[in-house]
Amino acid sequence: MNLVIQILPYVQIIVSVVLVLAILLQQSSAGVGGALGGSESGSFHHTRRGFEKFLFYLSIVCGILFALLALLSIIIKAQS
């Protein structure tokens, strides 16, 4: 248990950096109009393929993993 307490902050930092990079590397075609409910490109449906799909799934996995690690950190600190 002592090893988990020592390694957990470093794992959280690594997961958070990967999460931020995965989100920032995703291409976004939504401009200001997309943020306000409109769309500059009409109702164009875009299918993720290849590396874009990988980044999308990576960001989901890293987000869930980061949340679970944060919850684990809270549980460990409550027991101390």
FENBELCOR-V569859 format. One record per residue. N is the residue number from 1. RES is the residue in three letters. PHI is phi in whole degrees, 0 to 359 (* if undefined). OMEGA is omega in whole degrees, 0 to 359 (* if undefined). NEAR is the number of other ideal C-beta (glycine too) atoms within 10 Angstrom. Layout:
BEGIN
n=[N/N]
res=[RES/RES]
phi=[PHI/PHI]
omega=[OMEGA/OMEGA]
near=[NEAR/NEAR]
END
This chain:
BEGIN
n=[1/2/3/4/5/6/7/8/9/10/11/12/13/14/15/16/17/18/19/20/21/22/23/24/25/26/27/28/29/30/31/32/33/34/35/36/37/38/39/40/41/42/43/44/45/46/47/48/49/50/51/52/53/54/55/56/57/58/59/60/61/62/63/64/65/66/67/68/69/70/71/72/73/74/75/76/77/78/79/80]
res=[MET/ASN/LEU/VAL/ILE/GLN/ILE/LEU/PRO/TYR/VAL/GLN/ILE/ILE/VAL/SER/VAL/VAL/LEU/VAL/LEU/ALA/ILE/LEU/LEU/GLN/GLN/SER/SER/ALA/GLY/VAL/GLY/GLY/ALA/LEU/GLY/GLY/SER/GLU/SER/GLY/SER/PHE/HIS/HIS/THR/ARG/ARG/GLY/PHE/GLU/LYS/PHE/LEU/PHE/TYR/LEU/SER/ILE/VAL/CYS/GLY/ILE/LEU/PHE/ALA/LEU/LEU/ALA/LEU/LEU/SER/ILE/ILE/ILE/LYS/ALA/GLN/SER]
phi=[*/296/294/296/296/283/274/306/298/292/294/297/295/296/296/292/294/296/296/296/296/296/287/290/279/287/281/235/263/275/262/293/296/291/287/263/105/269/215/283/255/78/259/280/268/248/261/284/219/65/294/295/292/299/295/297/291/296/293/295/296/294/296/293/297/296/295/293/294/294/296/297/297/294/296/294/290/289/281/285]
omega=[180/179/179/180/180/186/187/180/179/178/178/179/181/180/180/178/178/179/180/179/180/179/182/181/179/179/179/178/181/177/179/179/178/179/182/177/178/179/181/184/181/180/181/179/183/178/178/179/173/185/179/177/177/180/179/179/178/180/177/181/180/177/179/180/179/179/178/178/177/177/177/178/178/180/180/180/178/180/182/*]
near=[7/6/7/11/12/9/10/15/11/9/15/16/10/12/19/16/11/16/19/12/14/19/15/10/12/14/9/8/10/12/12/8/11/13/8/9/6/10/13/11/11/6/5/8/5/9/6/13/8/7/12/13/11/12/18/14/11/18/19/12/14/20/15/11/16/16/11/11/17/14/10/14/16/10/9/13/9/7/7/5]
END
